[in-house]
Amino acid sequence: CFLDVSGVTKINYDILKGMTKDITVHVCVTKRDDFLSTNWDDLFASAFHEPFKLWRIPARKRYHAFIDYLVQHEIDLIYITHSLWLYENIARLKRDLPAIKMVDSLHVLEPYCFRGGFPDISANRFVHPYLDASILISQNMENYLLNNYSVDCRKLFVVHNGIDVTNFKPDTGCKVENRILSASQSSCKVVGFIGRFTEQKRPLLFVNIAHDLTKKNPDLKFYMVGNGPLSEEISRLIEHHGLNGQMSLLPAQSDIVSILQETDVLLLPSLYEGAPLTILEALAVGTSVVASDVGAVREYVDDKCRLIPLGNAGMQERQRYVLAVEGALADGKQCWVLEPEHDINTVAASYLSVFEKVMS
């Protein structure tokens, strides 16, 4: 399924594109996507085949249309990413096409999601036996599945997410495209937020932390990149705190590389996460990161970030963030070298290795 709520769809595109010299990729969309703010069709069609919109076929004919599609294109393996329809039909598919292989990928534990989220769906006794492998983005997720479900550990493969490191280079000091500061403000420090304006990302907490920071650091500048259901509430809170002159709101489609190069500290106080690529992108350009200690964040960047224990967004937690940001600002920009496993080419090779293992 094409998603509008995370970078998973773009990750899948990058991973699959990295395999095109070894495999032929066909894309089948099982859930309605005409309401998404991002149109993924052209991007996927440019590298693979035109996406087949299974969801447009009447529900009673959908299963047999999918079988015909698999047979017609001689599909050997189905890579499942966030398709509830596929999970619901996986036992039937294995019965009707026993030779076909099934591999899914799991990115984030969603404790507030219906049914617990896709890891819980994948690991339950009605789905897991029919999967040939599950690719997990963290050891944290593997531990969760092993501790909570009767899963076959031989089917679980941990592959960390990665980025195209060639797109993210440390700041050279030459601000080609200045989006946040005017020329007269070039000496100001910048603290940023990049993420969806939803409860999961806690953007309102970011605004409150920004307000606390300005009490001792009135020259700080802030920005928020994103959109979502909390947009209006964020604007009201910014006005309430009198931050209109210090806070810039930027659209989600902004040039993230240029913005990160202009950022001194990236602040991500999420309620829960998988492994946000934004942190890897920030570190790749030398931007300091302060983030909540949730999901697999520590597993990915333990010694490269200031991580804050999850709290209730009260004064105590806010003060922890304030101190961490002030410490990061005092340290200045760092030049981190990302681990080779966080290069998207390495990730694609690891996925292909899992596919080949399953096929053999």
N, C-alpha and C positions, 0 to 999 in steps of 0.2 A: 504493500500500500504506500502511496505517496503521502507524506506527512507534512503538516504545516507548523508543527509545534517543536521541531528540533532540527539539528543538523544531520540526523540519521540518513535521510534520503540522499543528501549530497555525499555523505560518506559512502553509501552503497554505490552511487554513481562512480565515484573515484576508484573504489575497490574493483568493481566490475570492469571499468575501462582499462585498468591495469592488467586484466586477464585476456583481453581480446585477441592477442596473438596466439593464445593457447586454447581458447574455447569460443563457441558461438553463443551469444547471449540473446534471449528473447525476454521481453518484459510484458508481464500480464498484471493488470491492475484490478483487484477484486473488490475494492471499496470505492464508492462515489468520490470523485475528486474535482468536480466542476465548481465547487464552492471555495477551493483553496485560493489563497492570495498569491501563491507562486504556481505558475504553470510549468510543470516539469516535462511535459511531452516533448518539446523541441530539443531540450538538452539530452534526454535519453535517446530520442530518435537520431540525433546527430552522431551518436557513437554506436548504437545498436539498431534494432528494428523499431518500427513504429509501435508504441505500446498498444497492446490488445486490451480494450476496456471490457472486461468480462462483466462488470457490474451493469452494463447497459443491456445485457440479455435478460429476459424475464426470469425471475427466480426459479420457476419450475423447470426451465430448460438449461439453467446455468451449469449444472454439474456435467451433463452430457456434452455441452459445448466445450467445456474445459478438457474433458477426455479427448474429444476430437482434436482440439488444439495441440495437446501433448503428442498425440499419435502423428498428426500431420507434420509437426516440426521435429519429430524424432527426439524428443526431450529425454535426456538421460538422468538429469538431476533437477530437483526443484529447490531453489533457495528461497526460503520463506522469511519475509521481513514484515512483521506487524500485520499479518493477514488473519483476522479472526475467522473469516470464511474458510480459509485453508485448514486451520486447526480443527474446525468443526467437521470437516470432510476428510481428514487425513486417514482415518481408519478405512473408510470406504475406498479411497484412492489406492491404498496399499493392497486392498483385496482385489480391486479390478486391474491394477497395474503393478503387480508385485515386484517387478524388476526395477522400477523407478526408485531413485534415491531421494531422501528428504533431509535437508539441512536447514536449520533456522539460526537466526542471530538474535541475541538478547542484549539490550543496551542499558536498561535502567530498571531498578526496583521501584515500583510505584505503589507505595503503601496506601495512598488515598484514591486509588483507581478501582473501578468496578472489577470484581473478580481478582483484585490484587495486582493486575497488570500482566503483561505478556510472559514474564518469567514464571509466574504461577500457573498460567495456562499451559505453557510448554511442558512444565515438569509434572503435571498431574497424570494420573494413571490412565486417562482416556486419550492422551496425546503422546507422551514420552515413549511408550513402547514402539510407536510407529515411526519415530524419528531415527535417522541413521547417525546424526550428529547435531550438537548444538554448539555454536560459536559464542562465547561469552566475552565481554569486553574487560572483565576484571576477575581477579582471584576472589575479590569480595563477593561477587555474584555466584561464583562456583561454590564458595563456602555456604552461602545462603541456601542454594539448591540442595546440597548434600546434607545439610542440617535439618531441612524441613520436608524433604521428599525422598521417596525411594527411587532415586534415579541411578542409572548405570554410569558410573564415573568414567568408563571407557568411551562414552559418547560425548563427553564434555571437553571442549578445547578452548583455552583462554588465549585470546589474541587482543592485545591492547590496541586502542584506536590510534590513528596518526593523522598528520597533516602534510600537505605538500610544502616541504620546508623551503623550496625555491621561491615561494611566494612571500615568505616571511623572513626578512633580514633585519639585523640590528640597525637602529637609527644611525645614520651617518652625520646627523647634525644639520642636514639640509632639509628644511620643511618645504617641500615642493607644493603641497596642497594643504593649507592651514585651515582647518574646519572649525576649530574651537577657540583659538586665541587670535586676537588682532596683533598687528606688528608691535604695538605699544605694550602688549601684555606678554611678550615672548619670554619674560623671565618668571612668569607665574608658574606654580605647580598645578598639575591637572590630575584629578581623580575621576575615574570613569566606571560606568556600569554598562555591560553589553548583555542583553538577554530579553526574553519575552516579558511583557508586563503582565505577569500572572502571579498568583499566590505562591507558586513553587519557587520563583526567583526572588521573592520578597523585595520588589523595587521600592515599596513604601519605607521599608527599613533603611534602604540606601539613602533616601531623602532625609530621614531623621538623623542618620549618621553624618550626612553632609552638614546638616544644621548644627550638630554638636561640634564638628570640626571647625566651623567658621568662628566659633566663640573664641578660640585661641589662635586661629589662622585665618584672619579675615580676607587675605589675598588669594586664597585657594579658589580654583575654578573646577567646575564639575560638568559632566555630561552624562546623558543616558541614551543609549542606542537601542531601539526596539519599538514594538507596538503590542497591543493586546487589550484585554478588557479593563485593565486598571489605568488606562491612559488618562482619563478625565480625573480620576481621583489623585493621580500623581501630580497633575497640573495644579489642582486645588491645594495640595499639601505644599508644593513648591511656593505658591503664592502666600500661603499661610505663614510659612517660615521666612518670607521675604528674600527668597533665593533667586528671584527672576533674573537678576543681573549677574548671577554667578553660575547658573545651571543652564546648560544647553540641552534641548531635546532633539535628537537626530533620528531619522528614519532607519528602519531595519536594513535597508538596502545600501547603507553607507559604505564607503571605502574603508573597511576595517583595518587594513594594513596601515594606511596613512594615519588613521585615528590612533591606533595603538602606538605608533612611533611618536605621537605627540603626548602620550599618556605617561605620567610618572607612576601611578599606582592604579591597577585595575581591582575593583572591589566587587566580589560576588558573594553575597550573603544568603545563598540558596537554602531552601528548606530541605530539599533532597536533590540528588544528582546521580547521574551515571558517572561519566568522566567527561566533563565539558571541554571541548576542543578549544574554546576561547582561551582557556588557561595556557594550553600548549602554544597557541598563537602568540599570546602576550609574552611568554617567556622567550620565544624564538626571536622577538624583536628587542629583547632586553628590558621589557616592562615588568616592574615588581607586581606581585599578586598577593592580595589578602582575600581569603575565601573561607567559607564555612567548611568544617571538617565532616563532610557527609559523603556517602557513596564511596566511590573509588578514587576520590581526589587525592587522598594521602598516598594511596598505592601508586599513583602516577607521578606525583611531584612532591613527595614528602619533604625533602631538604631544600626545595627551591621556592617555597611559599610560606607565608604566615597563615596558619590554619587556626580557626576559631571554633571552639566547641559549640554545638547547636544549643541555643537557648530559646526563650519565649519572646524575643525581640524587645525585652524590657531594658531599663536603664543599665543594668549590669552587663548585658550582652553588648549593648551599644557602646559602652565604655571600652570593652575589650577591642572592638573594631577601631575605635578612635585611636587607642594607644598603638595598635598594630599598624594602622595607616601612617601615623606620625613617625613610627620607627622606620617604616619602609621609605618614607619621604626623606628621612635623615640619611639613610644608606645610599640613596641615589640609584641610578640605573645599573642593572647587572647584565652580564653577558653570559647567559646560560647556553650550554651546548646540549641540545635535546638528545636523548638516547636514540640509537639507531632504530629501535623497534617502533618509535613514534614517527617514522617516515612512512608516508602513505604507500610508497612502493614496497616497503618491507611488509606492511599490513596486507597488501594485495597478494603478495607471494605466500603469506601464511594462510590466507583464505583458500588460495588455489591448492595448497598442500593438503588442507582438510578435505576439499572436494575430491582430490585425487586418491586420498586414502580411503574415502568412502566408496569411490568407484571401483577401487581395486579389491 
